[in-house]
């Protein structure tokens, strides 16, 4: 059975606001939310523990198999910092990439108890826009999403829209005082549902 509702991927470096946005979307859209980091811990979907970074090294195949079942019928908001293995299937209809100023990010990660090396690594990832590069490489170039330029969501701040041939990828700059307009996202998801399933 195919999907009856669109799926959303919310991504960004740790501390960018993925969980905050995904939780708000879960409530506003009455969707199911999957926190992949939590799923990895709860289902033991990791192959080893990296003592230097103080984190697990997830098993991409195991996570892929678990997610494949969870997103099959649609209506799921997935939140995770890595997207490379998720582009193998057409799981997502909307990708939201979050960015946060590096000083805000540093403070958030410090408050989480990250060590300085781990904070610096994540801040560098944000500066170099590594998540954007992954999204471009694994989603934009493979054309795996269905939202197109004319379906662009209007948010408080959005980067250059994708071309007509690219999937819908929305990049949002967020700081402590700037939040995306959730209703715009909910309206776009409702439009997608009506367009494809009514």
Secondary structure, DSSP 8 states (H G I E B T S, - for coil): ---SS--EEEE-STTSSHHHHHHHHHHHHT-EEEEHHHHHHHHT-EEEEETTTTEEEE-HHHHHHHHHHHSTTS-EEEE-S--GGGGGS---SEEEEEEE-HHHHHHHHHHTT--HHHHHHHHHHHHTTHHHHHHIIIIITTT-----GGG----SS--S---TTS--EEEEEEBTTB---HHHHHHHHHHHHHHHH-
